[in-house]
């Protein structure tokens, strides 16, 4: 390691002076994972928990003598929550939780698609809480959910359970606000570090909410999307701005349903939904992440014929759900047990999802000639409305000679609230013009919704 010895908790004996290694070993330094660790750090005893924390943060690999980040994270959790201070809150590493952990440590964008009682929310709670506990001065965990009230019976309920069980965590729980704020002896209270709930229901999410999400900053940023099918799509776009932080990780979970809701788009396979089968349990996603699918019919309780983990479904419970939901092929069963993404019927839609997928509309257009660039806007109201969206597209004839309109990208536009000299409408209009020029969209090929807040733009 290149830093001075006093600044690091360990040294690598393979690259250090043998005489120094012998001297340090005699002074209480101990060997673990191929490294020699000091007995104390800043006058505080350096424990095995600290060793696991350090190895996790610096991804000590098996090749180097470590366990890999997943192995060290698991050890950290087992030590921290192995003997819970309150209640029976020891975290259980069932096979699916281990799959979630291994995958979370090898991707920045994770999708957890599973039915009810598959352990998704409980894992996300521990993933967020332990990551913050490992590096509390540098970590912000943002939990985006449908509502604070609903979250307290799901993911936030697990967060509070493990917070109390650990004891001595470096922050204060503000339960009524859905927040754990960095706070402790010698530490100034800091809301930018810790865990925080944020409501982003698709019916109530506004442009102002999006601006608030974009404002979070931390050296380590973790974003957890709970009940993702019911979240506003704009919340995902807003959270994407948090990728500007030095280190980030995003995990979204939910019961699979349609292809085009927020969760369906998050988990969309790299080559589209028609590229996977009902037997696939893992795939690469279009955004470069990984989606894991947990079919309750294949959990260890069912495959072993024993109730090994009471919180997972049993075969009897699965049969009961099938009976109540209208059969094993019913939409409810496929979503809440089989964890299958399917095309929604959608009685109120002009085209169903299955029609769009089977027609090839979800694929990339192959043009016969150079298409014309077009754009359209759906402005929000001046306050309390949806996010302002600018859609860039292409129009022309595809390789089959059919007139085709392709949506190329959606750009969300935001007001700079610190700019008091320029009205909001003018700010957004300037952004529209700038993007259209950049995309080579001529004024004659631009349109939008003139109702609501759209009148000043058209």
C-alpha positions as CSV (number, residue, x, y, z in Angstrom):
1,X,0.0,0.0,0.0
2,X,1.4,3.4,-1.0
3,X,0.1,5.4,2.0
4,X,2.2,5.9,5.2
5,X,1.9,3.1,7.7
6,X,0.2,5.3,10.2
7,X,-2.7,6.0,7.7
8,X,-3.6,2.4,7.0
9,X,-4.9,-0.4,9.2
10,X,-2.8,-3.1,7.6
11,X,0.2,-4.0,5.4
12,X,0.8,-6.6,2.8
13,X,3.6,-8.9,4.2
14,X,4.5,-10.0,0.7
15,X,5.5,-6.5,-0.4
16,X,6.9,-5.3,3.0
17,X,10.3,-5.5,4.7
18,X,10.5,-9.0,6.4
19,X,12.1,-7.4,9.5
20,X,9.2,-4.9,9.8
21,X,6.7,-7.8,9.5
22,X,8.5,-9.7,12.3
23,X,8.6,-6.6,14.5
24,X,4.9,-5.8,14.0
25,X,3.8,-9.4,14.6
26,X,5.5,-9.3,17.9
27,X,3.7,-6.0,18.8
28,X,0.2,-7.5,18.5
29,X,-0.4,-7.2,14.7
30,X,-2.4,-10.2,13.4
31,X,-2.6,-12.0,10.1
32,X,-6.0,-12.2,8.3
33,X,-6.9,-12.6,4.6
34,X,-3.2,-12.4,3.6
35,X,-2.7,-9.0,5.3
36,X,-1.2,-8.0,8.6
37,X,-3.6,-5.9,10.7
38,X,-2.8,-3.4,13.5
39,X,-4.2,-4.1,17.0
40,X,-5.8,-0.6,17.2
41,X,-6.9,2.2,15.0
42,X,-7.1,5.8,16.3
43,X,-6.6,4.4,19.8
44,X,-9.6,2.1,19.4
45,X,-9.2,-1.7,19.3
46,X,-9.3,-3.0,15.7
47,X,-11.7,-5.9,15.7
48,X,-12.6,-8.6,13.2
49,X,-15.6,-6.5,12.3
50,X,-13.3,-3.7,11.2
51,X,-11.2,-6.2,9.2
52,X,-14.4,-7.3,7.3
53,X,-15.4,-3.7,6.8
54,X,-12.1,-2.8,5.3
55,X,-11.9,-5.9,3.1
56,X,-15.4,-5.2,1.8
57,X,-14.8,-1.6,1.0
58,X,-11.6,-2.4,-0.9
59,X,-13.0,-5.5,-2.5
60,X,-10.4,-7.9,-1.1
61,X,-10.6,-10.7,-3.7
62,X,-10.2,-14.5,-3.2
63,X,-7.2,-14.3,-5.5
64,X,-5.5,-11.9,-3.1
65,X,-6.4,-14.0,0.0
66,X,-9.8,-12.5,0.8
67,X,-13.4,-13.7,0.4
68,X,-14.5,-11.2,-2.3
69,X,-16.9,-8.3,-1.4
70,X,-19.9,-10.6,-1.0
71,X,-18.1,-12.9,1.4
72,X,-16.8,-10.0,3.5
73,X,-20.2,-8.3,3.5
74,X,-21.8,-11.5,4.8
75,X,-19.3,-11.8,7.5
76,X,-19.8,-8.2,8.6
77,X,-23.6,-8.8,8.8
78,X,-23.1,-12.1,10.7
79,X,-20.8,-10.4,13.3
80,X,-22.9,-7.2,13.6
81,X,-26.3,-8.9,13.7
82,X,-25.2,-12.4,14.8
83,X,-26.3,-11.8,18.4
84,X,-29.0,-9.1,18.1
85,X,-29.4,-6.8,21.0
86,X,-33.2,-6.8,20.8
87,X,-35.7,-9.4,19.6
88,X,-35.1,-12.2,17.0
89,X,-33.6,-9.9,14.4
90,X,-30.7,-12.0,13.2
91,X,-30.5,-11.7,9.4
92,X,-31.0,-15.1,7.7
93,X,-28.9,-15.9,4.7
94,X,-31.4,-18.2,2.8
95,X,-30.3,-19.3,-0.8
96,X,-32.1,-16.4,-2.5
97,X,-30.6,-13.8,-0.1
98,X,-27.2,-15.2,-1.0
99,X,-28.0,-14.9,-4.7
100,X,-29.1,-11.3,-4.2
101,X,-25.9,-10.4,-2.3
102,X,-23.6,-12.0,-4.9
103,X,-25.3,-10.2,-7.7
104,X,-25.5,-6.9,-5.9
105,X,-21.7,-7.0,-5.5
106,X,-21.1,-7.4,-9.2
107,X,-23.5,-4.9,-10.8
108,X,-24.5,-1.3,-10.2
109,X,-28.0,-1.8,-11.4
110,X,-29.9,-4.7,-9.9
111,X,-33.5,-5.9,-10.4
112,X,-35.1,-8.3,-8.0
113,X,-38.2,-9.7,-9.6
114,X,-40.1,-12.0,-7.2
115,X,-43.5,-12.8,-5.8
116,X,-44.6,-12.1,-2.3
117,X,-42.6,-13.6,0.6
118,X,-39.4,-14.0,-1.4
119,X,-37.2,-11.9,0.9
120,X,-36.6,-9.0,-1.5
121,X,-37.5,-6.1,0.8
122,X,-35.7,-7.7,3.8
123,X,-32.5,-8.1,1.8
124,X,-32.7,-4.5,0.5
125,X,-33.2,-3.2,4.0
126,X,-30.0,-5.0,5.2
127,X,-28.1,-4.1,2.1
128,X,-28.8,-0.4,2.7
129,X,-28.4,-0.4,6.4
130,X,-25.2,-2.4,6.6
131,X,-23.6,-0.5,3.7
132,X,-24.2,2.7,5.6
133,X,-23.0,1.2,8.9
134,X,-19.8,0.1,7.1
135,X,-19.0,3.7,6.0
136,X,-21.4,6.1,7.8
137,X,-19.5,9.3,7.1
138,X,-19.5,8.7,3.4
139,X,-22.8,6.9,2.6
140,X,-26.4,8.0,1.8
141,X,-29.1,5.5,1.3
142,X,-32.2,6.8,-0.4
143,X,-35.2,4.4,-0.3
144,X,-37.8,5.4,-2.9
145,X,-41.2,3.9,-2.2
146,X,-44.9,4.5,-2.8
147,X,-45.6,6.1,0.6
148,X,-44.0,6.5,4.0
149,X,-47.0,4.7,5.6
150,X,-46.9,1.7,3.3
151,X,-43.1,1.4,3.6
152,X,-43.3,1.0,7.4
153,X,-45.0,-2.3,6.9
154,X,-42.4,-3.4,4.3
155,X,-38.9,-2.3,3.7
156,X,-38.7,0.5,6.4
157,X,-40.1,-1.9,9.0
158,X,-37.1,-4.2,8.3
159,X,-34.8,-1.2,8.5
160,X,-36.0,-0.2,11.9
161,X,-36.0,-3.8,13.1
162,X,-32.3,-4.3,12.2
163,X,-31.4,-0.8,13.4
164,X,-32.7,-1.6,16.9
165,X,-31.2,-5.1,16.9
166,X,-27.7,-3.9,16.1
167,X,-27.4,-1.4,18.9
168,X,-24.9,1.5,18.9
169,X,-25.5,2.5,15.3
170,X,-23.8,5.8,14.2
171,X,-27.1,7.6,13.7
172,X,-30.4,8.6,15.2
173,X,-33.7,7.0,14.0
174,X,-36.4,9.6,13.3
175,X,-39.2,7.1,12.7
176,X,-42.0,9.6,12.0
177,X,-39.9,11.2,9.2
178,X,-38.7,7.9,7.8
179,X,-35.0,8.8,8.4
180,X,-31.9,7.6,10.1
181,X,-29.6,10.7,10.3
182,X,-25.9,10.5,10.9
183,X,-25.3,11.6,14.4
184,X,-23.1,10.6,17.3
185,X,-20.4,11.6,19.8
186,X,-18.1,14.1,18.1
187,X,-20.2,14.0,14.9
188,X,-22.3,16.9,13.7
189,X,-25.9,15.8,12.7
190,X,-25.9,15.4,8.9
191,X,-29.1,14.5,7.0
192,X,-27.0,14.0,3.8
193,X,-25.6,10.9,5.4
194,X,-27.8,8.0,6.6
195,X,-31.0,6.5,5.3
196,X,-34.1,8.3,4.1
197,X,-37.5,7.4,2.7
198,X,-38.8,9.3,-0.3
199,X,-42.4,8.9,-1.6
200,X,-42.7,8.6,-5.4
201,X,-46.1,7.2,-6.1
202,X,-46.9,7.5,-9.8
203,X,-50.2,9.4,-9.0
204,X,-48.6,12.0,-6.8
205,X,-45.0,12.5,-7.9
206,X,-44.2,16.0,-9.1
207,X,-41.5,17.9,-10.8
208,X,-40.5,19.4,-7.4
209,X,-40.1,15.9,-6.1
210,X,-37.8,15.1,-8.9
211,X,-35.6,18.1,-8.2
212,X,-35.3,17.0,-4.5
213,X,-34.1,13.6,-5.5
214,X,-31.5,15.1,-7.8
215,X,-30.1,17.1,-4.9
216,X,-28.7,14.2,-2.9
217,X,-24.9,13.9,-2.8
218,X,-22.5,11.6,-1.1
219,X,-19.2,9.7,-1.9
220,X,-21.2,6.5,-1.7
221,X,-24.8,6.7,-2.9
222,X,-27.2,3.8,-2.7
223,X,-30.7,4.0,-4.1
224,X,-33.3,1.4,-3.3
225,X,-36.7,1.3,-5.3
226,X,-39.3,-0.6,-3.3
227,X,-42.6,-1.7,-4.9
228,X,-41.2,-0.4,-8.2
229,X,-44.2,-1.2,-10.4
230,X,-46.2,1.5,-8.6
231,X,-43.5,4.1,-8.7
232,X,-43.5,7.1,-11.1
233,X,-41.2,6.7,-14.1
234,X,-39.9,10.2,-13.6
235,X,-38.5,9.2,-10.2
236,X,-36.1,6.8,-11.9
237,X,-35.0,9.4,-14.4
238,X,-34.4,11.9,-11.5
239,X,-32.5,9.3,-9.5
240,X,-30.3,8.6,-12.5
241,X,-28.7,12.0,-11.9
242,X,-27.2,10.5,-8.7
243,X,-24.8,8.6,-10.9
244,X,-22.7,11.7,-10.8
245,X,-21.7,10.7,-7.2
246,X,-18.3,9.0,-7.0
247,X,-19.8,5.5,-6.2
248,X,-23.3,4.4,-6.7
249,X,-25.6,1.4,-6.6
250,X,-29.3,1.1,-7.6
251,X,-31.6,-1.9,-6.7
252,X,-35.2,-2.1,-7.7
253,X,-37.7,-4.7,-6.6
254,X,-41.3,-5.7,-7.2
255,X,-43.8,-8.3,-8.3
256,X,-43.4,-8.6,-12.1
257,X,-46.4,-7.6,-14.2
258,X,-46.4,-5.6,-17.4
259,X,-43.5,-4.9,-19.7
260,X,-44.1,-1.1,-19.8
261,X,-44.6,-0.1,-16.2
262,X,-41.6,1.3,-14.2
263,X,-40.4,-2.1,-13.0
264,X,-40.9,-3.7,-16.4
265,X,-38.7,-1.1,-18.0
266,X,-36.1,-1.4,-15.2
267,X,-35.8,-5.1,-15.7
268,X,-36.1,-5.2,-19.6
269,X,-33.7,-7.8,-21.0
270,X,-30.8,-6.5,-23.1
271,X,-32.5,-7.9,-26.3
272,X,-36.1,-7.5,-25.3
273,X,-38.7,-9.6,-23.4
274,X,-39.1,-11.9,-26.4
275,X,-35.4,-13.0,-25.9
276,X,-36.2,-14.7,-22.5
277,X,-38.4,-17.7,-21.5
278,X,-40.4,-18.5,-18.5
279,X,-37.6,-20.7,-17.2
280,X,-34.9,-17.9,-17.2
281,X,-34.0,-16.8,-13.7
282,X,-31.2,-14.2,-14.6
283,X,-30.5,-11.9,-17.5
284,X,-28.7,-8.8,-18.5
285,X,-30.8,-5.7,-18.7
286,X,-30.9,-2.9,-21.3
287,X,-29.4,-0.4,-18.8
288,X,-26.4,-2.7,-18.3
289,X,-27.5,-4.3,-15.1
290,X,-28.7,-7.7,-14.0
291,X,-32.2,-8.9,-13.2
292,X,-32.8,-11.9,-10.9
293,X,-36.1,-13.7,-11.0
294,X,-37.4,-15.7,-8.0
295,X,-40.2,-18.2,-8.8
296,X,-41.8,-19.2,-5.5
297,X,-42.6,-22.6,-7.0
298,X,-38.8,-23.3,-7.0
299,X,-37.9,-22.0,-3.5
300,X,-36.2,-24.4,-1.1
301,X,-39.3,-25.0,1.0
302,X,-41.0,-26.4,-2.1
303,X,-38.1,-28.3,-3.7
304,X,-37.2,-29.9,-0.3
305,X,-40.7,-30.6,0.8
306,X,-39.8,-29.1,4.2
307,X,-40.5,-25.7,5.8
308,X,-36.9,-24.7,6.2
309,X,-37.5,-21.0,6.1
310,X,-41.0,-20.0,7.5
311,X,-41.0,-16.7,5.7
312,X,-40.9,-18.3,2.3
313,X,-43.9,-19.8,0.6
314,X,-44.7,-23.5,1.1
315,X,-46.4,-25.7,-1.6
316,X,-49.6,-25.6,0.4
317,X,-49.6,-21.8,0.5
318,X,-48.9,-21.6,-3.2
319,X,-51.8,-23.9,-4.0
320,X,-54.0,-21.7,-1.8
321,X,-52.9,-18.6,-3.7
322,X,-53.7,-20.3,-7.0
323,X,-57.2,-21.1,-5.8
324,X,-57.9,-17.6,-4.6
325,X,-56.4,-15.8,-7.6
326,X,-58.2,-17.8,-10.3
327,X,-55.8,-20.6,-11.2
328,X,-52.1,-21.3,-11.9
329,X,-52.2,-19.3,-15.1
330,X,-54.1,-16.3,-13.7
331,X,-52.4,-12.8,-13.9
332,X,-52.3,-12.7,-10.1
333,X,-50.6,-16.0,-9.7
334,X,-48.1,-15.3,-12.5
335,X,-47.2,-12.0,-10.8
336,X,-47.2,-12.9,-7.1
337,X,-46.0,-16.5,-7.2
338,X,-44.4,-17.4,-10.5
339,X,-42.8,-13.9,-10.9
340,X,-43.3,-13.7,-14.6
341,X,-43.3,-10.6,-16.7
342,X,-46.3,-10.7,-19.0
343,X,-48.1,-8.3,-21.4
344,X,-51.0,-6.5,-19.7
345,X,-54.4,-7.0,-21.3
346,X,-55.3,-3.3,-20.7
347,X,-59.0,-2.9,-21.7
348,X,-58.5,0.9,-21.9
349,X,-55.5,0.8,-24.1
350,X,-55.6,1.4,-27.9
351,X,-53.0,-1.4,-28.3
352,X,-52.2,-4.1,-25.7
353,X,-48.6,-4.8,-24.7
354,X,-48.7,-8.2,-26.4
355,X,-49.6,-6.5,-29.7
356,X,-46.8,-4.0,-29.4
357,X,-44.3,-6.8,-28.6
358,X,-45.4,-9.3,-31.2
359,X,-45.5,-6.6,-33.9
360,X,-41.8,-5.8,-33.4
361,X,-42.6,-2.3,-32.2
362,X,-40.2,-2.6,-29.3
363,X,-37.3,-3.3,-31.6
364,X,-34.9,-0.7,-33.1
365,X,-36.1,0.6,-36.5
366,X,-34.1,-0.3,-39.6
367,X,-34.6,2.6,-42.1
368,X,-34.9,2.4,-45.8
369,X,-33.7,6.0,-46.1
370,X,-32.4,8.7,-43.8
371,X,-35.3,9.5,-41.4
372,X,-36.5,13.0,-40.4
373,X,-35.8,14.0,-36.8
374,X,-38.9,15.1,-34.9
375,X,-39.7,16.2,-31.3
376,X,-42.7,16.7,-29.0
377,X,-43.2,18.0,-25.5
378,X,-45.6,17.3,-22.7
379,X,-45.2,20.3,-20.4
380,X,-46.0,20.2,-16.8
381,X,-48.0,22.7,-14.8
382,X,-46.1,25.5,-13.2
383,X,-46.4,23.8,-9.8
384,X,-47.6,20.4,-8.6
385,X,-47.6,18.8,-12.0
386,X,-45.8,16.0,-13.7
387,X,-42.2,16.3,-14.9
388,X,-41.6,18.3,-18.2
389,X,-40.7,15.7,-20.9
390,X,-39.2,16.3,-24.3
391,X,-39.3,13.3,-26.6
392,X,-36.9,13.1,-29.5
393,X,-37.8,10.7,-32.4
394,X,-37.3,9.8,-36.0
395,X,-39.9,9.5,-38.8
396,X,-39.5,7.8,-42.1
397,X,-40.0,4.5,-43.9
398,X,-38.5,1.3,-42.5
399,X,-36.8,-1.4,-44.4
400,X,-40.2,-2.9,-45.3
401,X,-41.4,0.5,-46.8
402,X,-43.8,1.1,-43.9
403,X,-44.1,4.7,-42.5
404,X,-42.6,4.4,-39.0
405,X,-42.3,6.8,-36.0
406,X,-39.4,5.8,-33.6
407,X,-39.0,7.2,-30.1
408,X,-35.3,7.7,-29.7
409,X,-35.0,9.3,-26.3
410,X,-36.9,11.1,-23.6
411,X,-35.3,14.1,-21.9
412,X,-36.6,15.4,-18.6
413,X,-36.3,19.2,-18.2
414,X,-36.1,21.0,-14.9
415,X,-36.3,24.6,-13.8
416,X,-33.3,26.2,-12.2
417,X,-34.9,27.6,-9.1
418,X,-31.9,29.7,-8.3
419,X,-32.3,31.7,-11.5
420,X,-34.7,34.4,-10.4
421,X,-34.1,36.6,-13.4
422,X,-35.6,34.2,-16.0
423,X,-39.2,33.0,-15.7
424,X,-39.7,29.2,-15.5
425,X,-41.5,29.0,-18.9
426,X,-38.6,30.8,-20.6
427,X,-36.0,28.6,-18.9
428,X,-37.7,25.5,-20.1
429,X,-38.3,26.9,-23.6
430,X,-34.6,27.7,-23.9
431,X,-33.8,24.1,-23.0
432,X,-36.2,22.8,-25.6
433,X,-34.6,24.9,-28.3
434,X,-31.1,23.9,-27.2
435,X,-31.9,20.2,-27.3
436,X,-33.8,20.4,-30.6
437,X,-30.9,22.2,-32.3
438,X,-28.5,19.6,-30.9
439,X,-30.7,16.8,-32.3
440,X,-31.2,18.6,-35.7
441,X,-35.0,18.9,-35.2
442,X,-36.4,21.7,-37.4
443,X,-39.2,23.9,-36.0
444,X,-41.7,22.5,-38.6
445,X,-41.1,19.0,-37.1
446,X,-41.8,20.0,-33.5
447,X,-45.1,19.7,-31.6
448,X,-46.7,19.1,-28.2
449,X,-49.6,19.3,-25.9
450,X,-50.9,22.9,-25.7
451,X,-53.3,22.2,-22.7
452,X,-52.4,22.7,-19.1
453,X,-48.9,24.2,-18.9
454,X,-48.2,23.9,-22.6
455,X,-49.7,27.0,-24.0
456,X,-46.6,29.2,-23.7
457,X,-44.5,26.8,-25.7
458,X,-46.6,26.4,-28.8
